[in-house]
Amino acid sequence: MAPDGSGGPYHVLIGAGDQVYCDAVWEEIPELRALRTWKKRAAKKVSARLEQQIEALYGRLYGRWLESTFFELHARVPGIYTWDDHDIFDGWGSYDVDLQDCDLFQAIYRCARRAFLLFQLGADGDGSSGLQLDAGSGHSLQAARFDGELDVLALDLRSDRTDRRVLGERQWSAIHSFLATRAASASSSHLIVVSSVPVVYLNFATAEHALHVLPWRQDLEDDLRDQWESEAHQEERARLIMTLLDHAAATKTRVSIVSGDVHVGARGQVVSRRPEHLLDGEPAAVIHQLTSSAIVYPPPGAFALAGMRAIANEGPLPLLAVSGVATEMLPVTGGELLLGRNSWLSIEPDPGWTSSRQRLWVRWMTAAGDVKPPLVIHRRQV
């Protein structure tokens, strides 16, 4: 996020997960490389020596940041980071319960969490950091406030995830506590909610049902279970959306969502026409969602993008069991629904307005420059 409309310098980096790819845990440790089936992994018992090897590997994976072209940027610009599955390993939290709770998976998770706390949050041994809402709680929900101009709430979608839920009740309690504090402060600032997985995206429910009959479904089904749009998470997704809509109406402030994970740039929105969400003069209450691709990881090709759209529902879709609220995908720009190029999001306040809170400029930045025209998000009228 930049302090003005000049394209920099940037004040804060927001990492929405997958800052490091740790899937190599299955290949770079010989004892784990020999476990070629999920059944063997579920049965594996972890010795102290093996856990030390796993922990050392995560340290080496983060050490590769020193060789990254982004090393200087990370050193100069402070960041707010949440994590996603690849910071642990692909699909963490979306596997069947016998895998999720097995000795090996839990040992890998412990090592990944220690590395995440140290290298991404700068936390000490008990998980305490300057941004964490609930030190020592076992999750990493974070919040930051910037001089009344902008608030950031970074969700942790992995610490409490199972194949049936995304957030645990301890995290819901922390979310409600933060929102209550924010409402009590009478702040008019814009709230940015960081969700590593997009809240609004293509709906693969039909494809997810089809996978149940395939013998090798586990390798694909965890990717679909990861999505907020998964049938298993629809009720919780509705809970999150209604929580944010209710908060926006109660505080008369704008709430927007930023996300990553899906390897494409994308744009979505939540639209409510429920009377309790409308402010004077508004025909609808809108939450914008802005999704950035990975910066380095290769994006899907044109054939893969076409295939994804062919098997998915793009909306608009009504919110589960809630009348008057719908979600939909929108073109990023120029008719592109999915931006199949490596990109990152630039969020900049408009320097031409008396208060930078009034509107934000959002640009999807690619190797060829920014994707034009930029999206403008206005602060809600009070």
Secondary structure as the mmCIF struct_conf table of DSSP 4:
data_model
#
loop_
_struct_conf.conf_type_id
_struct_conf.id
_struct_conf.beg_label_comp_id
_struct_conf.beg_label_asym_id
_struct_conf.beg_label_seq_id
_struct_conf.end_label_comp_id
_struct_conf.end_label_asym_id
_struct_conf.end_label_seq_id
BEND BEND1 PRO A 3 ASP A 4
TURN_TY1_P TURN_TY1_P1 GLY A 5 SER A 6
BEND BEND2 GLY A 7 GLY A 7
BEND BEND3 HIS A 11 HIS A 11
STRN STRN1 LEU A 13 GLY A 15
BEND BEND4 GLY A 17 GLY A 17
BEND BEND5 GLN A 19 VAL A 20
HELX_RH_3T_P HELX_RH_3T_P1 ASP A 23 TRP A 26
TURN_TY1_P TURN_TY1_P2 GLU A 27 GLU A 27
BEND BEND6 GLU A 28 ILE A 29
HELX_RH_AL_P HELX_RH_AL_P1 PRO A 30 ARG A 33
TURN_TY1_P TURN_TY1_P3 ALA A 34 ALA A 34
BEND BEND7 THR A 37 THR A 37
HELX_RH_AL_P HELX_RH_AL_P2 TRP A 38 ALA A 43
HELX_LH_PP_P HELX_LH_PP_P1 LYS A 44 SER A 47
HELX_RH_AL_P HELX_RH_AL_P3 ALA A 48 GLY A 63
HELX_RH_3T_P HELX_RH_3T_P2 ARG A 64 GLU A 67
BEND BEND8 SER A 68 SER A 68
TURN_TY1_P TURN_TY1_P4 THR A 69 PHE A 70
HELX_RH_AL_P HELX_RH_AL_P4 PHE A 71 ARG A 76
BEND BEND9 VAL A 77 VAL A 77
STRN STRN2 GLY A 79 TYR A 81
HELX_RH_3T_P HELX_RH_3T_P3 ASP A 85 ASP A 87
TURN_TY1_P TURN_TY1_P5 ILE A 88 ILE A 88
TURN_TY1_P TURN_TY1_P6 ASP A 90 GLY A 93
BEND BEND10 TYR A 95 TYR A 95
HELX_RH_AL_P HELX_RH_AL_P5 VAL A 97 GLN A 100
TURN_TY1_P TURN_TY1_P7 ASP A 101 ASP A 101
BEND BEND11 CYS A 102 CYS A 102
HELX_RH_AL_P HELX_RH_AL_P6 ASP A 103 PHE A 119
TURN_TY1_P TURN_TY1_P8 GLN A 120 GLN A 120
BEND BEND12 LEU A 121 LEU A 121
TURN_TY1_P TURN_TY1_P9 GLY A 125 ASP A 126
BEND BEND13 GLY A 127 GLY A 127
BEND BEND14 GLY A 130 LEU A 131
STRN STRN3 GLN A 132 GLN A 132
BEND BEND15 LEU A 133 ASP A 134
TURN_TY1_P TURN_TY1_P10 ALA A 135 GLY A 136
BEND BEND16 SER A 137 GLY A 138
STRN STRN4 GLN A 142 PHE A 146
TURN_TY1_P TURN_TY1_P11 ASP A 147 GLU A 149
STRN STRN5 LEU A 150 ALA A 154
BEND BEND17 LEU A 157 ARG A 158
TURN_TY1_P TURN_TY1_P12 SER A 159 ASP A 160
BEND BEND18 ASP A 163 ARG A 164
BEND BEND19 VAL A 166 LEU A 167
HELX_RH_AL_P HELX_RH_AL_P7 GLU A 169 ALA A 184
TURN_TY1_P TURN_TY1_P13 SER A 185 ALA A 186
STRN STRN6 HIS A 190 VAL A 194
BEND BEND20 SER A 196 VAL A 197
BEND BEND21 VAL A 199 VAL A 200
STRN STRN7 ASN A 203 ASN A 203
HELX_RH_AL_P HELX_RH_AL_P8 ALA A 205 LEU A 211
TURN_TY1_P TURN_TY1_P14 HIS A 212 VAL A 213
TURN_TY1_P TURN_TY1_P15 PRO A 215 ARG A 217
HELX_RH_AL_P HELX_RH_AL_P9 GLN A 218 ARG A 225
TURN_TY1_P TURN_TY1_P16 ASP A 226 ASP A 226
BEND BEND22 GLN A 227 GLN A 227
TURN_TY1_P TURN_TY1_P17 TRP A 228 GLU A 229
BEND BEND23 SER A 230 SER A 230
HELX_RH_3T_P HELX_RH_3T_P4 GLU A 231 HIS A 233
HELX_RH_AL_P HELX_RH_AL_P10 GLN A 234 THR A 251
TURN_TY1_P TURN_TY1_P18 LYS A 252 LYS A 252
STRN STRN8 VAL A 255 SER A 259
BEND BEND24 ASP A 261 VAL A 264
STRN STRN9 GLY A 265 SER A 272
HELX_RH_3T_P HELX_RH_3T_P5 PRO A 275 HIS A 277
HELX_LH_PP_P HELX_LH_PP_P2 LEU A 278 LEU A 279
TURN_TY1_P TURN_TY1_P19 ASP A 280 GLY A 281
BEND BEND25 PRO A 283 PRO A 283
STRN STRN10 ALA A 285 THR A 291
BEND BEND26 ILE A 295 TYR A 297
HELX_LH_PP_P HELX_LH_PP_P3 PRO A 298 PRO A 300
HELX_RH_AL_P HELX_RH_AL_P11 ALA A 302 ALA A 310
BEND BEND27 ILE A 311 ALA A 312
STRN STRN11 ASN A 313 ASN A 313
BEND BEND28 GLY A 315 GLY A 315
STRN STRN12 LEU A 317 PRO A 318
HELX_LH_PP_P HELX_LH_PP_P4 LEU A 319 LEU A 319
TURN_TY1_P TURN_TY1_P20 LEU A 320 ALA A 321
TURN_TY1_P TURN_TY1_P21 SER A 323 GLY A 324
STRN STRN13 VAL A 325 LEU A 330
BEND BEND29 VAL A 332 VAL A 332
STRN STRN14 THR A 333 THR A 333
TURN_TY1_P TURN_TY1_P22 GLY A 334 GLY A 335
STRN STRN15 GLU A 336 GLU A 336
BEND BEND30 LEU A 337 LEU A 337
STRN STRN16 LEU A 338 LEU A 339
BEND BEND31 ARG A 341 ARG A 341
STRN STRN17 TRP A 344 PRO A 349
TURN_TY1_P TURN_TY1_P23 PRO A 351 GLY A 352
BEND BEND32 TRP A 353 SER A 355
HELX_RH_3T_P HELX_RH_3T_P6 SER A 356 GLN A 358
STRN STRN18 ARG A 359 THR A 366
TURN_TY1_P TURN_TY1_P24 ALA A 367 ALA A 368
STRN STRN19 GLY A 369 ASP A 370
HELX_LH_PP_P HELX_LH_PP_P5 VAL A 371 VAL A 371
BEND BEND33 LYS A 372 PRO A 373
HELX_LH_PP_P HELX_LH_PP_P6 PRO A 374 PRO A 374
STRN STRN20 LEU A 375 HIS A 378
HELX_LH_PP_P HELX_LH_PP_P7 ARG A 379 GLN A 381
#
